[in-house]
Amino acid sequence: MSYVFAPAPVAAVPVLGQSAQFPVRRIYCVGRNYEEHAKEMGFTGREPPFFFMKPADAIVVVPAGETGQMHYPSLTKNLHHEIELVVAIGTGGKNIAAADAHKHIFGYAVGLDMTRRDLQNEMKKQGRPWCIGKAFDASAPIGPITPAALAGKVHEAAIYLSVNGQERQRSTVAKLIWNIGETIEHLSAAWELQPGDLIYSGTPEGVGAVVAGDTLVGGVAGLGELSIRIV
């Protein structure tokens, strides 16, 4: 098959212990999935889960043990960090039951859902889609994927983030409002999941602004750390 121009390279994430990489198909994100974060955003209660998406090429891959770089994005004056557990789908499906969700998971990674908060808030005020606040270039830094069999007790793991050595976010994955299985059940009712899909599962409380020159270090216990510098 010929194309009018060369197709873009496949977005892919390295897998710990493997030479083959994980090709990214879609990035789904869960909004307000920790109670305390929902409260700091002005919401309470266990509302039904909702989702938004980022383009696959929004990932910024940071190899294990390295510090990556992310350019401060255009248009915003209020760039926020959101540390998240990322679920990598290895087997697709639709209407997946929560109890069966683990059968579809390839592995897990540490990710950041970077947010142009001022743009997001302005779109919310106008009742317009807020893709511009979430789905911009380089908005999804991610570390290597740890295969599920090596991830340990990820469902109750600590999750945390510091900026310039000062801790800002700390919680446990056990505090997800909708746990990983429930999230996959709800998500797969709306979209047929496919191998290569990534699910950013939500962020705990403590989100805040970063500026050029800041270094972010976040992690999920058992999955290592993700380090990135804003330039």
Buried (B, 14 or more C-beta within 10 A) or exposed (E): EEEEEEEEEEBBBBBBEEEEBBEBBBBBBBBBBBBEBBEBBEEEEEEEBEBBBBBBBBBBBBEBEEEBEBEBBEEBEBBBBBBBBBBBBBEBBEEBEBEEBEEBBBBBBBBBBBBBBBBBBBBEEEEEEBBBBBBBEBBBBBBBBBBBEEBBEBBEBEBBBBBEEEEBBBBBBEBBBBBBBBBBBBBBEEEEBBBBBBBBBBBBBBBBBBEEEBBBBBBBBBBBBBBBBBE
